[in-house]
Amino acid sequence: MTNRIRVLTGPRVKQAEGLKKNIDDVILGLLCLLLALVAALILVLYGLQRRELRSIGQLSEQLLASRGRALPVRLGLDSDKGKSAA
């Protein structure tokens, strides 16, 4: 058994370089796709957060209207009873 070192020359070298470039392009494409998915997820989460904040604002306005006066500026928790104290 003899160990032979095979040197790629000519078209085989170009083919090997082309495969490496193709693999690099595939990896770059997948990274771009992953980045786009992360950006889309962040935008969706931001939109959901804005919608929830808008709902909380509307609920707050309804509470103020039903009480007929302004709520206290700061609400604290009564640690003994677990109810909110004004």
RADABEL-V349306 format. One record per residue. N is the residue number from 0. RES is the residue in one letter. OMEGA is omega in degrees with one decimal (NA if undefined). NEAR is the number of other C-alpha atoms within 8 Angstrom. Layout:
N | RES | OMEGA | NEAR
N | RES | OMEGA | NEAR
//
This chain:
0 | M | 176.1 | 2
1 | T | 177.3 | 3
2 | N | 178.8 | 4
3 | R | 174.3 | 4
4 | I | -177.1 | 4
5 | R | 179.6 | 4
6 | V | 178.0 | 4
7 | L | 177.9 | 6
8 | T | 173.9 | 6
9 | G | -174.6 | 6
10 | P | -179.1 | 6
11 | R | 177.4 | 8
12 | V | 179.9 | 9
13 | K | 179.0 | 8
14 | Q | 178.7 | 8
15 | A | 178.1 | 8
16 | E | 178.5 | 8
17 | G | 177.4 | 8
18 | L | 178.9 | 8
19 | K | 178.7 | 8
20 | K | 178.8 | 8
21 | N | 178.8 | 8
22 | I | 177.7 | 8
23 | D | 179.2 | 8
24 | D | 179.0 | 8
25 | V | 179.2 | 8
26 | I | 179.3 | 8
27 | L | 178.5 | 8
28 | G | 178.5 | 8
29 | L | 176.7 | 8
30 | L | 177.4 | 8
31 | C | 178.4 | 8
32 | L | 177.9 | 8
33 | L | 178.3 | 8
34 | L | 178.5 | 8
35 | A | 178.4 | 8
36 | L | 178.4 | 8
37 | V | 179.0 | 8
38 | A | 178.3 | 8
39 | A | 178.2 | 8
40 | L | 178.6 | 8
41 | I | 178.8 | 8
42 | L | 178.4 | 8
43 | V | 179.2 | 8
44 | L | 177.4 | 8
45 | Y | 178.2 | 8
46 | G | 177.7 | 8
47 | L | 178.9 | 8
48 | Q | 179.3 | 8
49 | R | 179.5 | 8
50 | R | 178.7 | 8
51 | E | 178.8 | 8
52 | L | 177.0 | 8
53 | R | 178.7 | 8
54 | S | 178.9 | 8
55 | I | 176.9 | 8
56 | G | 178.0 | 8
57 | Q | 177.8 | 8
58 | L | 178.3 | 8
59 | S | 178.3 | 8
60 | E | 178.3 | 8
61 | Q | 177.9 | 8
62 | L | 178.6 | 8
63 | L | -179.2 | 11
64 | A | -178.2 | 8
65 | S | 178.7 | 6
66 | R | 179.5 | 7
67 | G | 176.8 | 6
68 | R | -175.8 | 6
69 | A | 174.2 | 6
70 | L | 174.2 | 5
71 | P | -177.3 | 6
72 | V | -175.9 | 4
73 | R | 176.1 | 5
74 | L | 177.6 | 8
75 | G | 178.3 | 7
76 | L | 173.7 | 8
77 | D | -172.8 | 9
78 | S | -179.1 | 6
79 | D | -174.1 | 4
80 | K | -179.7 | 5
81 | G | 178.4 | 7
82 | K | 178.3 | 7
83 | S | 179.7 | 8
84 | A | -179.4 | 7
85 | A | NA | 6
//
